[in-house]
């Protein structure tokens, strides 16, 4: 059976929008543990390499993918159809594989993560049925930057949970005691629109990588310096699919000697070789690659969008 992998990087790049005439309210995460009014812990499951949380919306219970590479909250048109064509957005949403024309839009009156409430949010409405079919899950939508940016976000693949802690305008947590674990390292990043951009080194070569929880594999751009590719060892070709329901064949292998600085480094990571020109055009930047699941598998990572900083917590030492 052919296995298809997804890169869920969605970029909206127009300021012209048209809103729906009706509202959605009360999205809840029934499995969340509420530590207090500012902090919730939400368990997740891994579907292949995608981080998936359970949620309820308008009486429908299903799954949401956590995707830092997505600019907005995205609803699956299969489950939340738009009734009127004039609710189309006059812009496009771009993915790595293709550009999705004329996404729809809905306005959320209230988005609730247990007792944490967000008001007046917009959501794109896109057909995600191909992901449902491939991953064999009931997919209500994708949670992106527009929701996550108001929290410090701890993505923990050791405990399979996400901790959301409310922050103020300067990025300081309103809940002062959140983590039982010790933060062991940190690094600054640059926020380009909604994209986390990290200065990354492959051996001695400095590159610019985006960080995206929706990327099942790391990616490296075909156009980087040829000397970098001596650290990319190809293994096979796989099928890569984006949210536009189009697919391409790409070369997959392992990337070696990746580090953020002299103290934050990685073991060999599964990586695909692809063309990021469309994504770079939409970002208005020049990324040399994407760090995804393989990054979070090696680093228990805390994201603070307001401070533009990542914090790291060590995995427990394995018993011999």
LINFENRA-V410131 format. One record per residue. N is the residue number from 0. RES is the residue in three letters. SS is DSSP state (alpha for helix, beta for strand, coil for the rest). OMEGA is omega in radians with two decimals (none if undefined). Layout:
((N RES SS OMEGA) (N RES SS OMEGA))
This chain:
((0 UNK coil 3.14) (1 UNK coil 3.12) (2 UNK coil -3.10) (3 UNK beta -3.13) (4 UNK beta -3.03) (5 UNK beta 2.98) (6 UNK beta -3.02) (7 UNK coil 3.11) (8 UNK coil -3.01) (9 UNK beta -3.09) (10 UNK beta 3.03) (11 UNK beta -3.05) (12 UNK coil 2.96) (13 UNK coil -3.14) (14 UNK coil -3.11) (15 UNK coil -3.08) (16 UNK coil 3.06) (17 UNK coil -2.99) (18 UNK coil 3.09) (19 UNK coil -3.09) (20 UNK coil -3.14) (21 UNK coil -2.96) (22 UNK beta 3.04) (23 UNK beta 3.13) (24 UNK coil 2.91) (25 UNK coil 2.95) (26 UNK beta -3.10) (27 UNK beta 3.09) (28 UNK coil -2.96) (29 UNK coil -3.11) (30 UNK coil -3.07) (31 UNK coil 3.01) (32 UNK beta -3.11) (33 UNK beta 3.12) (34 UNK coil 3.07) (35 UNK coil -3.07) (36 UNK coil -3.07) (37 UNK coil -2.96) (38 UNK beta 3.05) (39 UNK beta 3.02) (40 UNK beta -3.08) (41 UNK beta 3.07) (42 UNK beta 3.07) (43 UNK coil 3.00) (44 UNK beta 3.06) (45 UNK beta 3.03) (46 UNK beta -2.83) (47 UNK coil 3.13) (48 UNK coil 3.13) (49 UNK beta 3.11) (50 UNK beta -3.01) (51 UNK beta 3.07) (52 UNK beta 3.12) (53 UNK beta -3.13) (54 UNK beta 3.05) (55 UNK beta -3.13) (56 UNK beta 3.11) (57 UNK coil 3.11) (58 UNK coil 3.13) (59 UNK beta -3.11) (60 UNK beta -3.11) (61 UNK beta -2.99) (62 UNK beta 2.98) (63 UNK beta 3.02) (64 UNK beta 3.03) (65 UNK beta -3.02) (66 UNK coil 3.12) (67 UNK coil 3.11) (68 UNK coil 3.11) (69 UNK beta -3.12) (70 UNK coil -2.97) (71 UNK coil 2.85) (72 UNK beta -3.11) (73 UNK beta 3.05) (74 UNK beta 3.13) (75 UNK beta -3.09) (76 UNK coil 3.12) (77 UNK coil -3.08) (78 UNK coil -3.11) (79 UNK coil -3.08) (80 UNK coil 3.03) (81 UNK coil -3.04) (82 UNK coil -3.00) (83 UNK coil -3.06) (84 UNK alpha -3.12) (85 UNK alpha 3.05) (86 UNK alpha 3.08) (87 UNK beta 3.03) (88 UNK coil 3.12) (89 UNK coil 3.06) (90 UNK coil -3.10) (91 UNK coil 2.97) (92 UNK beta -3.01) (93 UNK beta 3.02) (94 UNK coil -3.13) (95 UNK coil -3.06) (96 UNK coil -3.05) (97 UNK coil 3.07) (98 UNK beta 3.13) (99 UNK beta -3.11) (100 UNK coil 2.97) (101 UNK coil 3.01) (102 UNK coil 3.08) (103 UNK beta 3.13) (104 UNK beta 3.02) (105 UNK beta 3.12) (106 UNK beta 3.13) (107 UNK beta 3.05) (108 UNK beta -3.11) (109 UNK beta 3.07) (110 UNK beta -2.99) (111 UNK beta 2.94) (112 UNK beta -2.98) (113 UNK coil -3.07) (114 UNK coil 3.06) (115 UNK beta -3.02) (116 UNK beta 3.03) (117 UNK beta -3.06) (118 UNK beta 3.00) (119 UNK beta 3.09) (120 UNK beta 3.08) (121 UNK beta 3.08) (122 UNK beta 2.99) (123 UNK beta 3.10) (124 UNK beta -3.03) (125 UNK beta 3.08) (126 UNK coil -3.13) (127 UNK coil -3.05) (128 UNK alpha -3.12) (129 UNK alpha 3.07) (130 UNK alpha 3.08) (131 UNK alpha -3.09) (132 UNK alpha -3.08) (133 UNK alpha -3.06) (134 UNK alpha 3.11) (135 UNK coil 3.09) (136 UNK coil 3.02) (137 UNK coil -2.98) (138 UNK beta 3.10) (139 UNK beta -3.12) (140 UNK beta -3.07) (141 UNK beta 3.11) (142 UNK beta -3.07) (143 UNK coil -3.01) (144 UNK alpha -3.05) (145 UNK alpha 3.07) (146 UNK alpha -2.99) (147 UNK alpha -2.98) (148 UNK coil -3.11) (149 UNK coil -3.10) (150 UNK beta 2.82) (151 UNK beta -2.95) (152 UNK beta 3.12) (153 UNK beta 3.13) (154 UNK beta -2.97) (155 UNK beta 3.11) (156 UNK coil 3.04) (157 UNK coil 3.13) (158 UNK coil -3.09) (159 UNK coil 3.10) (160 UNK beta 3.04) (161 UNK beta 3.06) (162 UNK beta 3.09) (163 UNK beta 3.14) (164 UNK beta -3.07) (165 UNK beta 3.12) (166 UNK beta 3.08) (167 UNK coil -3.07) (168 UNK coil 3.13) (169 UNK coil 3.13) (170 UNK coil 3.12) (171 UNK coil -3.14) (172 UNK beta 3.06) (173 UNK coil 3.03) (174 UNK coil -3.00) (175 UNK coil -3.12) (176 UNK coil -3.07) (177 UNK coil -2.95) (178 UNK coil 3.01) (179 UNK coil -3.11) (180 UNK coil -3.13) (181 UNK coil 3.02) (182 UNK beta -3.01) (183 UNK beta -3.13) (184 UNK beta 3.11) (185 UNK beta 3.10) (186 UNK beta 3.10) (187 UNK beta 2.99) (188 UNK coil 3.07) (189 UNK beta 3.13) (190 UNK beta 3.11) (191 UNK beta -2.94) (192 UNK coil -3.14) (193 UNK coil -2.98) (194 UNK beta 3.04) (195 UNK beta -3.12) (196 UNK beta -3.10) (197 UNK beta 2.92) (198 UNK beta -3.01) (199 UNK beta 3.13) (200 UNK beta 2.90) (201 UNK beta -2.91) (202 UNK coil -3.11) (203 UNK coil -3.00) (204 UNK beta -3.10) (205 UNK beta -3.12) (206 UNK beta 3.09) (207 UNK beta -3.12) (208 UNK beta 2.98) (209 UNK beta 3.14) (210 UNK beta -2.99) (211 UNK coil 3.12) (212 UNK coil -3.12) (213 UNK coil 3.12) (214 UNK beta -3.11) (215 UNK coil 3.02) (216 UNK coil 2.91) (217 UNK beta 3.08) (218 UNK beta 3.00) (219 UNK beta -3.05) (220 UNK beta 3.11) (221 UNK coil -3.01) (222 UNK coil 3.11) (223 UNK coil -3.13) (224 UNK coil -3.09) (225 UNK alpha -3.11) (226 UNK alpha 3.12) (227 UNK alpha -2.99) (228 UNK alpha 3.03) (229 UNK alpha 3.09) (230 UNK alpha 3.04) (231 UNK beta -3.10) (232 UNK beta -3.10) (233 UNK beta -3.12) (234 UNK beta -3.04) (235 UNK beta 3.03) (236 UNK beta 3.10) (237 UNK beta 3.08) (238 UNK beta 3.13) (239 UNK beta -3.13) (240 UNK beta 3.08) (241 UNK coil -3.07) (242 UNK coil 3.11) (243 UNK coil 3.09) (244 UNK coil 3.02) (245 UNK coil -3.07) (246 UNK beta 3.09) (247 UNK beta 3.04) (248 UNK beta 3.13) (249 UNK beta 3.12) (250 UNK beta -3.11) (251 UNK beta 3.11) (252 UNK beta 3.11) (253 UNK beta 3.09) (254 UNK beta -3.05) (255 UNK coil 3.02) (256 UNK coil 3.09) (257 UNK beta 3.09) (258 UNK beta 3.04) (259 UNK coil 3.02) (260 UNK coil -3.06) (261 UNK coil 3.13) (262 UNK coil -3.12) (263 UNK coil -3.07) (264 UNK beta -2.98) (265 UNK coil 2.95) (266 UNK coil 3.12) (267 UNK coil -3.07) (268 UNK beta 3.04) (269 UNK beta -3.00) (270 UNK beta 3.05) (271 UNK beta 3.10) (272 UNK beta -3.04) (273 UNK beta 3.12) (274 UNK coil -3.10) (275 UNK coil -3.04) (276 UNK alpha 3.13) (277 UNK alpha 3.13) (278 UNK alpha 3.13) (279 UNK alpha 3.09) (280 UNK alpha -3.14) (281 UNK alpha 3.13) (282 UNK alpha -2.98) (283 UNK coil -3.12) (284 UNK coil -3.14) (285 UNK coil 3.12) (286 UNK coil 3.10) (287 UNK coil 3.14) (288 UNK beta -3.13) (289 UNK beta 3.01) (290 UNK beta -3.06) (291 UNK coil -3.09) (292 UNK alpha -3.09) (293 UNK alpha 3.08) (294 UNK alpha -3.07) (295 UNK alpha 3.08) (296 UNK alpha -3.13) (297 UNK alpha -3.08) (298 UNK coil 2.97) (299 UNK beta -2.82) (300 UNK beta 3.03) (301 UNK beta -3.13) (302 UNK beta 3.02) (303 UNK beta -3.07) (304 UNK coil -3.08) (305 UNK coil 3.12) (306 UNK coil -3.07) (307 UNK coil -3.06) (308 UNK beta 2.99) (309 UNK beta 3.04) (310 UNK beta -3.08) (311 UNK beta 3.06) (312 UNK beta -3.08) (313 UNK coil 2.93) (314 UNK coil 3.07) (315 UNK coil 3.11) (316 UNK coil 3.13) (317 UNK coil 3.09) (318 UNK coil 3.14) (319 UNK coil none))
